[in-house]
Amino acid sequence: MTRPAVLLAILAAVALVFPWLAGAYALSVGTLILYFAYTTQAWNVMMGFAGQLSLGHSLYVGVGAYAAGALYFHYGIGPWAGLPLAIALAALIGVAIGFLAFRFGVAGVYFALLTIAFAEFTRIGFDHLSWSGGPGGMFLKVEQRESIDLIHFRGPPALYYYAMLALAAGALAFCSKLLGSRAGYYWRAIRENEEAAQALGIHVFRWKLLAVAISAGMTAISGVFFAFYYNNLFPEQIFNTSRSIEIILGSVIGGVGTLFGPILGAAVLILLSEGVTEALAALGWAIPGSKQVVYGVVLLGVVVFLPHGIWPPLARRLGLRP
């Protein structure tokens, strides 16, 4: 076996046995790491592969969460039926935003601001939508059970951990295939020089829209998971720009455009933030915004000392391809 295959097998083995060794808190932290590893991988398709900066990915998390959550809340329809609807809605919204932006030449920081604006518009809309609970939130019915109910996605914490592990592993495999496909080559050409890609005959508009649609649809899946894991949805919480920033940070810290960077970045970010929170709690200190301070310090350190992220130099030391 090659060295990458051996390391990947070890990582997979550790991830599979983790719930049997970890306590309840450690298991929740592990689930959170996998959640952000998946969502930042979804964002990475749009920015890391195709070079389109989005600062409003909380929009797709919220749309996915409310699409599946509302079907369950009002009609008792389980998440498996709501999942295709969530993916389709998020992809359509992403394509609509991309169409408006790319058709009228909105790019760079202006495109990023446009994504924030749409996320904020959606948040305000859901705040005034009584069908989804408005600002008071939507609370999904939960029956406490130790047995696993896959139809309604209910069960012990290990169920959600393994579900998120499957999503993160699936996203890694899917993105690996994308990078090696024609789409991956076209996206990287567009990312490096859009005008040159256009001159080579690449239909830039079409391929950028495809990246947005795939990224939005993937992110919506994490929204469905969010709804049935936390069982409550608030527009102010799920559509907030801070949630978009959390999604982005994993990829930025780990390495934008890489496959393993988002996973490593999410692990570093969550472990540090949770570690600082627990350390402060042990000292009896309650400092509001401590996690945000950790995020800022880690991001500053990466930008100054590792501008390409943690994974590329680590991969070189391990003799692997970034």
Disulfide bonds with the S-S distance in Angstrom:
none
